[in-house]
Amino acid sequence: MNPFRQLLRARGAKAPIGTWITSVSPIVAEAVGSAGFDWGVLDMEHTPLDLMDLVHLLQAVGNTKMVPLVRVPWNDGTLLRRVLDAGAESLLLPAVDDARAAASAVALTRYPPAGVRGVSTMGRASRYGTVPDFFRSANRRTGVVLQLETPQAIARLEEIATVDGVDALFVGPGDLSGSLGVPGELTHPKVMGMMADAAQRARALGKPIGTVGATPDTVARYRAAGFDFLAVSSDLGLLMRGAQVMVQALRAGDGAVRVHTLAEGTATEAGG
């Protein structure tokens, strides 16, 4: 069973909560995975993450309960082959606008005769040739989440969602806001209206649909709109917000900053 697919099926009344991993640091990824997130996107689209970095992140996150979802920069067969051979089992594929693009993206993740994935007999994905009957089981273990980022894609949601091999959909509010003429306004009425419509239509099909928000308040609005799995911020976003809070508190002349120590579960004084 694919781990991300299993997570979605086991969600019950609670939406799985994730975040974005953008720092390209295995240590940070492992720490974030230890914080309690259900899933995390290892992002190759808007970060300097390369193939060897991806292997290190997958190894680090593998020490936690956080399920990795690898986002590739484009649905390119050569790149997808290498990402899958590196051990990625769940993929977030960007910029899918119609059923033809959806079917093509899925085919790139499947071995023949179901698809066109290139055959490799030795690599991390097959545990270096030790997984029994790997080529038959790999297709079942590979999860595919398709990203809808334009009004055109959302208009064709039903035809995209019903392509065989599509496990879930994901609405990218950032690119959607840009395509609607309000770039960066992720809770603009135009954006929220289209996202809510997408969530309700996906739910009617029984197809899980997710999204990402910068803050818990924004994510709560997306959850209320009907999204099934949600991500909040990113590792760097969380780091920057925490750092800015500390700097602002110190510059305000407080003399000390109260920090919550997760390891001890108590509030302690951190002063000079």
C-alpha positions as a Python dict, from the first residue, in 0.01 Angstrom:
ca = {
    (1, 'M'): (0, 0, 0),
    (2, 'N'): (126, 349, -82),
    (3, 'P'): (192, 540, 245),
    (4, 'F'): (29, 867, 136),
    (5, 'R'): (-276, 686, -3),
    (6, 'Q'): (-303, 498, 326),
    (7, 'L'): (-281, 825, 520),
    (8, 'L'): (-569, 971, 321),
    (9, 'R'): (-785, 663, 366),
    (10, 'A'): (-722, 658, 741),
    (11, 'R'): (-793, 1029, 794),
    (12, 'G'): (-1143, 985, 939),
    (13, 'A'): (-1286, 1312, 1067),
    (14, 'K'): (-944, 1475, 1105),
    (15, 'A'): (-762, 1623, 808),
    (16, 'P'): (-396, 1511, 784),
    (17, 'I'): (-171, 1812, 851),
    (18, 'G'): (149, 1870, 658),
    (19, 'T'): (405, 2135, 573),
    (20, 'W'): (654, 2223, 298),
    (21, 'I'): (1023, 2129, 322),
    (22, 'T'): (1218, 2401, 140),
    (23, 'S'): (1546, 2431, 333),
    (24, 'V'): (1711, 2133, 154),
    (25, 'S'): (1849, 2033, 495),
    (26, 'P'): (1816, 1670, 610),
    (27, 'I'): (1857, 1780, 972),
    (28, 'V'): (1574, 2033, 944),
    (29, 'A'): (1355, 1785, 755),
    (30, 'E'): (1410, 1522, 1022),
    (31, 'A'): (1335, 1774, 1298),
    (32, 'V'): (1015, 1890, 1128),
    (33, 'G'): (913, 1528, 1079),
    (34, 'S'): (966, 1471, 1450),
    (35, 'A'): (739, 1766, 1535),
    (36, 'G'): (426, 1565, 1456),
    (37, 'F'): (329, 1655, 1100),
    (38, 'D'): (146, 1377, 917),
    (39, 'W'): (301, 1455, 578),
    (40, 'G'): (547, 1693, 417),
    (41, 'V'): (621, 1811, 64),
    (42, 'L'): (985, 1774, -40),
    (43, 'D'): (982, 2054, -294),
    (44, 'M'): (1198, 2039, -606),
    (45, 'E'): (1003, 2310, -792),
    (46, 'H'): (1093, 2624, -597),
    (47, 'T'): (1410, 2515, -416),
    (48, 'P'): (1768, 2418, -516),
    (49, 'L'): (1691, 2054, -426),
    (50, 'D'): (1873, 1810, -656),
    (51, 'L'): (1868, 1430, -680),
    (52, 'M'): (2132, 1357, -416),
    (53, 'D'): (1973, 1610, -182),
    (54, 'L'): (1641, 1431, -235),
    (55, 'V'): (1793, 1098, -135),
    (56, 'H'): (1926, 1256, 185),
    (57, 'L'): (1588, 1411, 265),
    (58, 'L'): (1406, 1083, 205),
    (59, 'Q'): (1653, 906, 434),
    (60, 'A'): (1607, 1172, 705),
    (61, 'V'): (1228, 1181, 687),
    (62, 'G'): (1229, 801, 685),
    (63, 'N'): (1337, 823, 1052),
    (64, 'T'): (1007, 994, 1138),
    (65, 'K'): (635, 928, 1097),
    (66, 'M'): (596, 1212, 845),
    (67, 'V'): (500, 1077, 502),
    (68, 'P'): (700, 1247, 222),
    (69, 'L'): (529, 1378, -91),
    (70, 'V'): (787, 1477, -355),
    (71, 'R'): (696, 1769, -582),
    (72, 'V'): (887, 1770, -908),
    (73, 'P'): (943, 2096, -1099),
    (74, 'W'): (776, 1962, -1413),
    (75, 'N'): (617, 1642, -1542),
    (76, 'D'): (922, 1536, -1736),
    (77, 'G'): (980, 1166, -1799),
    (78, 'T'): (1355, 1172, -1746),
    (79, 'L'): (1331, 1361, -1417),
    (80, 'L'): (1041, 1152, -1287),
    (81, 'R'): (1230, 832, -1366),
    (82, 'R'): (1525, 949, -1158),
    (83, 'V'): (1307, 1071, -871),
    (84, 'L'): (1123, 739, -857),
    (85, 'D'): (1448, 542, -877),
    (86, 'A'): (1576, 754, -586),
    (87, 'G'): (1299, 606, -373),
    (88, 'A'): (1011, 855, -393),
    (89, 'E'): (683, 667, -355),
    (90, 'S'): (436, 958, -354),
    (91, 'L'): (451, 1240, -606),
    (92, 'L'): (292, 1585, -635),
    (93, 'L'): (282, 1667, -1005),
    (94, 'P'): (233, 2033, -1100),
    (95, 'A'): (40, 2220, -1368),
    (96, 'V'): (-213, 1958, -1479),
    (97, 'D'): (-486, 2133, -1679),
    (98, 'D'): (-685, 1852, -1844),
    (99, 'A'): (-743, 1478, -1860),
    (100, 'R'): (-480, 1426, -2130),
    (101, 'A'): (-210, 1588, -1915),
    (102, 'A'): (-332, 1387, -1615),
    (103, 'A'): (-312, 1056, -1802),
    (104, 'S'): (34, 1144, -1934),
    (105, 'A'): (158, 1233, -1586),
    (106, 'V'): (29, 907, -1437),
    (107, 'A'): (182, 703, -1723),
    (108, 'L'): (525, 845, -1643),
    (109, 'T'): (503, 689, -1294),
    (110, 'R'): (400, 338, -1408),
    (111, 'Y'): (601, 50, -1549),
    (112, 'P'): (478, -107, -1876),
    (113, 'P'): (225, -214, -1979),
    (114, 'A'): (38, 32, -1753),
    (115, 'G'): (275, 320, -1834),
    (116, 'V'): (609, 425, -1976),
    (117, 'R'): (839, 438, -1671),
    (118, 'G'): (1190, 328, -1762),
    (119, 'V'): (1296, -7, -1618),
    (120, 'S'): (1586, -14, -1373),
    (121, 'T'): (1694, -333, -1197),
    (122, 'M'): (1915, -173, -935),
    (123, 'G'): (1844, 133, -722),
    (124, 'R'): (1711, 269, -398),
    (125, 'A'): (1347, 220, -502),
    (126, 'S'): (1390, -160, -523),
    (127, 'R'): (1611, -166, -214),
    (128, 'Y'): (1897, -237, -454),
    (129, 'G'): (1728, -533, -615),
    (130, 'T'): (1604, -702, -297),
    (131, 'V'): (1229, -626, -323),
    (132, 'P'): (1055, -941, -451),
    (133, 'D'): (851, -898, -769),
    (134, 'F'): (939, -527, -766),
    (135, 'F'): (814, -437, -1115),
    (136, 'R'): (467, -574, -1045),
    (137, 'S'): (433, -421, -700),
    (138, 'A'): (588, -80, -779),
    (139, 'N'): (286, 41, -975),
    (140, 'R'): (58, -31, -679),
    (141, 'R'): (294, 142, -436),
    (142, 'T'): (333, 465, -633),
    (143, 'G'): (97, 746, -531),
    (144, 'V'): (2, 1035, -760),
    (145, 'V'): (-139, 1372, -651),
    (146, 'L'): (-214, 1620, -929),
    (147, 'Q'): (-186, 1994, -877),
    (148, 'L'): (-460, 2221, -1018),
    (149, 'E'): (-328, 2575, -1050),
    (150, 'T'): (-549, 2754, -1303),
    (151, 'P'): (-921, 2823, -1357),
    (152, 'Q'): (-897, 2601, -1667),
    (153, 'A'): (-775, 2308, -1456),
    (154, 'I'): (-1047, 2356, -1196),
    (155, 'A'): (-1310, 2380, -1468),
    (156, 'R'): (-1199, 2031, -1580),
    (157, 'L'): (-1170, 1890, -1227),
    (158, 'E'): (-1405, 1596, -1286),
    (159, 'E'): (-1227, 1473, -1599),
    (160, 'I'): (-888, 1505, -1428),
    (161, 'A'): (-999, 1338, -1105),
    (162, 'T'): (-1142, 1032, -1278),
    (163, 'V'): (-825, 943, -1470),
    (164, 'D'): (-711, 599, -1356),
    (165, 'G'): (-418, 621, -1115),
    (166, 'V'): (-498, 965, -969),
    (167, 'D'): (-505, 928, -591),
    (168, 'A'): (-582, 1289, -497),
    (169, 'L'): (-596, 1648, -617),
    (170, 'F'): (-420, 1954, -482),
    (171, 'V'): (-513, 2318, -540),
    (172, 'G'): (-216, 2555, -537),
    (173, 'P'): (-358, 2887, -410),
    (174, 'G'): (-47, 3086, -501),
    (175, 'D'): (-49, 3015, -873),
    (176, 'L'): (-428, 3018, -875),
    (177, 'S'): (-428, 3371, -731),
    (178, 'G'): (-186, 3479, -1004),
    (179, 'S'): (-397, 3328, -1279),
    (180, 'L'): (-700, 3512, -1139),
    (181, 'G'): (-518, 3846, -1150),
    (182, 'V'): (-468, 3880, -772),
    (183, 'P'): (-118, 3735, -718),
    (184, 'G'): (-36, 3662, -355),
    (185, 'E'): (-388, 3735, -228),
    (186, 'L'): (-455, 3380, -118),
    (187, 'T'): (-781, 3456, 62),
    (188, 'H'): (-920, 3694, -200),
    (189, 'P'): (-1292, 3622, -263),
    (190, 'K'): (-1213, 3512, -620),
    (191, 'V'): (-956, 3261, -494),
    (192, 'M'): (-1162, 3137, -200),
    (193, 'G'): (-1472, 3098, -415),
    (194, 'M'): (-1295, 2889, -677),
    (195, 'M'): (-1118, 2680, -413),
    (196, 'A'): (-1441, 2610, -224),
    (197, 'D'): (-1608, 2509, -549),
    (198, 'A'): (-1322, 2271, -629),
    (199, 'A'): (-1336, 2118, -280),
    (200, 'Q'): (-1709, 2053, -297),
    (201, 'R'): (-1690, 1901, -646),
    (202, 'A'): (-1401, 1674, -546),
    (203, 'R'): (-1590, 1565, -237),
    (204, 'A'): (-1893, 1479, -453),
    (205, 'L'): (-1663, 1248, -653),
    (206, 'G'): (-1512, 1097, -340),
    (207, 'K'): (-1167, 1218, -448),
    (208, 'P'): (-943, 1361, -171),
    (209, 'I'): (-833, 1719, -231),
    (210, 'G'): (-572, 1925, -45),
    (211, 'T'): (-417, 2269, -30),
    (212, 'V'): (-168, 2481, 165),
    (213, 'G'): (-198, 2800, 370),
    (214, 'A'): (57, 3030, 530),
    (215, 'T'): (-105, 3043, 876),
    (216, 'P'): (-331, 2826, 1093),
    (217, 'D'): (-615, 3077, 1045),
    (218, 'T'): (-593, 3049, 667),
    (219, 'V'): (-573, 2670, 686),
    (220, 'A'): (-882, 2668, 910),
    (221, 'R'): (-1069, 2860, 639),
    (222, 'Y'): (-960, 2608, 377),
    (223, 'R'): (-1068, 2320, 602),
    (224, 'A'): (-1409, 2480, 649),
    (225, 'A'): (-1435, 2506, 270),
    (226, 'G'): (-1410, 2128, 246),
    (227, 'F'): (-1044, 2040, 188),
    (228, 'D'): (-941, 1693, 306),
    (229, 'F'): (-567, 1730, 369),
    (230, 'L'): (-387, 2055, 444),
    (231, 'A'): (-36, 2194, 473),
    (232, 'V'): (68, 2497, 674),
    (233, 'S'): (367, 2716, 596),
    (234, 'S'): (712, 2558, 543),
    (235, 'D'): (1019, 2471, 744),
    (236, 'L'): (1179, 2805, 650),
    (237, 'G'): (852, 2993, 708),
    (238, 'L'): (821, 2847, 1057),
    (239, 'L'): (1188, 2922, 1130),
    (240, 'M'): (1161, 3283, 1010),
    (241, 'R'): (844, 3355, 1209),
    (242, 'G'): (999, 3213, 1526),
    (243, 'A'): (1320, 3407, 1470),
    (244, 'Q'): (1134, 3733, 1405),
    (245, 'V'): (925, 3693, 1721),
    (246, 'M'): (1243, 3649, 1925),
    (247, 'V'): (1418, 3947, 1765),
    (248, 'Q'): (1115, 4174, 1807),
    (249, 'A'): (1073, 4073, 2172),
    (250, 'L'): (1438, 4146, 2249),
    (251, 'R'): (1435, 4478, 2063),
    (252, 'A'): (1126, 4578, 2261),
    (253, 'G'): (1348, 4578, 2570),
    (254, 'D'): (1185, 4288, 2754),
    (255, 'G'): (1520, 4172, 2888),
    (256, 'A'): (1419, 3808, 2856),
    (257, 'V'): (1213, 3594, 2625),
    (258, 'R'): (987, 3320, 2749),
    (259, 'V'): (1030, 3012, 2536),
    (260, 'H'): (848, 2683, 2555),
    (261, 'T'): (1089, 2392, 2573),
    (262, 'L'): (929, 2102, 2392),
    (263, 'A'): (1162, 1848, 2549),
    (264, 'E'): (1069, 1953, 2907),
    (265, 'G'): (714, 2074, 2845),
    (266, 'T'): (767, 2380, 3068),
    (267, 'A'): (819, 2752, 3020),
    (268, 'T'): (1174, 2866, 3091),
    (269, 'E'): (1353, 3198, 3096),
    (270, 'A'): (1612, 3257, 2826),
    (271, 'G'): (1804, 3570, 2914),
    (272, 'G'): (2143, 3731, 2871),
}
